[in-house]
């Protein structure tokens, strides 16, 4: 989705309340990390004075060993006592949904309320207005201000988010695991059969409801299973840690940009950068497609418009 006429055209930013989520209560962030194996960003928080004095050893293992390969998808999350992990990820299966999941390990029965701010902010690229608002959800219509050409379609994006600015969690003694979800559907999505405003609203609302009512463990397990398939199919580097880091980081950046059921190609830098203002050029076909064709041919074949 792009905004701006001709040379001013650039990738448009859609407001998201789950990207800028931040604590509104007495939480002290210990460390944050990007877990590329599960395509999720994690933050570890202290929730008590006693836990602030703890030394967190092997944090990499805490955020890495989150999936227990049980057939019932019972994902176990390792969290130190009196701490919480906030995990944010774009769901690989429910491609229209972004998830923020909170897992807390409480050692006392007298725990206090934990709150996070879900302020979505505004965008210089899109005009937003409310389509639907009730006690649980708010759905917004986002339209770009200026298409690239006079004949270009005026692309619409409908998003659904929780209808509250403060996400309040009341953790019980032991493990508490909850999540909130947001959804987005655009008028140029390949699988949208009705790209009218009402059609986009219904699709976004259905995606939000499915993500919201699915249990946190199952939701994350479905996402991880899909990510595991990508990791297995990708390149594997041995005996060269520096090269492995470069290759893994590059492949991660590209794989978070494309999907096998999406026609539209990537910009040379993917979503990780705003190089070329997010536009697609022949660089992608020349330098990126050969690698994708080797490991992920489905991603190349879906970009049939660019290939032709």
Residue pairs with C-beta under 8 A, 6 or more apart in sequence:
1 11
1 12
1 14
1 144
1 155
1 157
1 186
1 188
2 9
2 10
2 11
2 12
2 144
2 147
2 148
2 155
2 278
2 279
3 9
3 10
3 12
3 125
3 126
3 144
3 145
3 146
4 10
4 125
4 146
4 148
5 146
5 147
5 148
5 149
6 148
6 149
8 146
9 148
9 277
9 279
10 125
10 274
10 277
10 278
10 279
11 267
11 274
11 277
11 278
11 279
12 123
12 125
12 126
12 144
13 123
13 124
13 125
13 126
14 123
14 125
14 126
14 142
14 157
14 159
14 184
15 120
15 121
15 122
15 123
15 126
15 128
15 140
15 142
15 159
16 98
16 120
16 159
16 182
17 118
17 119
17 120
17 161
17 162
17 182
18 88
18 98
18 99
18 100
18 118
18 161
18 180
18 181
18 182
19 88
19 98
20 117
20 119
20 120
20 121
21 86
21 88
21 100
21 116
21 117
21 118
21 167
22 116
22 117
23 29
23 45
23 114
23 115
23 116
23 117
24 115
24 116
24 117
24 166
25 112
25 113
25 114
25 115
25 116
26 47
26 112
27 45
27 46
27 47
27 84
27 114
28 45
28 46
28 52
29 43
29 44
29 45
30 44
30 45
30 46
30 56
30 83
31 43
31 44
31 56
31 59
32 41
32 42
32 43
32 44
33 41
33 42
33 59
33 60
33 63
34 40
34 41
34 42
35 41
35 42
35 63
35 64
35 66
36 248
36 249
36 252
37 64
37 227
37 231
38 66
38 67
38 89
38 220
38 223
38 224
38 227
39 89
39 90
39 92
39 223
39 227
39 252
39 255
39 256
40 87
40 88
40 89
40 223
41 87
41 88
41 89
42 63
42 85
42 86
42 87
42 88
43 85
43 86
44 56
44 59
44 62
44 63
44 80
44 83
44 84
44 85
45 83
45 84
45 85
45 86
46 52
46 54
46 82
46 83
47 82
47 83
47 84
47 104
47 106
47 111
47 114
47 171
48 82
48 108
50 82
51 80
51 81
51 82
51 83
54 80
54 81
54 83
56 62
56 80
61 78
62 78
62 79
62 80
62 85
63 85
65 78
66 75
66 76
66 77
66 78
66 220
66 224
67 75
67 76
67 221
67 224
68 74
68 75
68 76
73 217
73 218
73 221
73 222
73 225
74 217
74 221
75 217
75 218
75 220
75 221
75 224
77 85
77 103
77 175
77 177
79 85
79 103
79 104
79 105
79 175
80 105
81 105
81 106
81 107
82 105
82 106
82 107
82 108
83 104
83 105
84 102
84 103
84 104
84 105
84 114
84 171
85 102
85 103
85 104
86 100
86 101
86 102
86 116
87 99
87 100
87 101
87 102
87 103
87 220
88 98
88 99
88 100
88 101
89 98
89 99
89 101
89 220
89 223
90 97
90 98
90 99
90 256
91 97
91 98
91 99
91 211
91 219
91 222
91 223
92 222
92 223
92 226
92 227
92 230
93 222
93 223
93 226
94 207
94 210
94 211
94 219
94 222
95 259
95 261
96 183
96 184
96 185
96 189
96 203
96 204
96 207
97 181
97 182
97 183
97 184
97 207
97 208
97 210
97 211
98 181
98 182
98 183
98 184
99 179
99 180
99 181
99 211
99 219
99 220
99 223
100 116
100 167
100 179
100 180
100 181
101 177
101 178
101 179
101 216
101 219
101 220
102 114
102 116
102 169
102 176
102 177
102 178
102 179
103 175
103 176
103 177
103 216
104 111
104 114
104 169
104 171
104 175
104 176
104 177
105 174
105 175
106 171
106 172
106 173
106 174
106 176
107 173
108 173
109 172
109 173
111 170
111 171
111 172
111 173
113 168
113 169
113 170
114 168
114 169
114 170
114 171
115 166
115 167
115 168
115 169
116 166
116 167
116 169
117 165
117 166
117 167
118 161
118 162
118 164
118 165
118 166
118 167
118 180
119 165
120 161
122 128
123 142
125 144
125 145
126 142
126 143
126 144
126 145
126 157
127 142
127 143
127 144
127 145
128 140
128 141
128 142
129 140
129 141
130 138
130 139
130 140
130 141
131 139
131 140
131 141
131 158
131 197
131 201
132 138
132 139
132 160
132 201
132 205
133 139
133 163
134 163
135 163
136 162
136 163
137 160
137 161
137 162
137 163
137 205
137 208
137 209
138 160
138 161
138 162
138 163
139 158
139 159
139 160
139 161
139 201
139 204
139 205
139 208
140 158
140 159
140 160
140 161
141 156
141 157
141 158
141 197
141 200
141 201
142 156
142 157
142 158
142 159
143 154
143 155
143 156
143 157
144 154
144 155
147 153
147 154
147 155
153 187
153 188
155 186
155 187
155 188
156 186
156 187
156 195
156 197
156 200
157 184
157 185
157 186
157 187
157 200
158 184
158 185
158 186
158 197
158 200
158 201
158 203
158 204
159 182
159 183
159 184
159 185
159 204
160 182
160 183
160 204
160 205
160 207
160 208
161 182
161 208
162 180
162 181
162 182
162 212
167 180
169 176
169 178
177 216
177 217
178 216
179 216
179 219
180 212
181 208
181 211
181 212
182 208
183 204
183 205
183 207
183 208
183 211
184 204
185 192
185 200
185 203
185 204
185 207
186 192
186 200
187 195
187 200
188 195
188 264
189 195
190 261
190 262
190 263
191 261
192 199
192 200
192 203
193 199
194 200
194 202
194 203
211 219
230 255
230 296
233 295
233 296
234 251
234 255
234 295
234 296
235 247
235 251
235 295
237 243
237 244
237 247
237 248
238 244
251 291
251 295
253 269
253 270
253 271
253 272
254 266
254 270
254 288
254 292
255 296
256 270
256 271
256 272
257 266
257 267
257 270
257 271
257 272
258 265
258 266
258 270
258 292
258 299
258 303
259 299
259 302
260 296
260 298
260 299
260 302
261 302
262 302
263 302
263 303
263 304
263 305
264 280
264 303
265 280
265 284
265 285
265 303
265 305
265 306
266 280
266 284
266 288
267 275
267 276
267 278
267 279
267 280
267 281
267 284
268 275
268 276
268 281
268 283
268 284
268 287
268 288
269 275
269 276
280 306
284 306
285 306
285 307
289 300
289 303
292 299
292 300
293 300
300 307
301 307
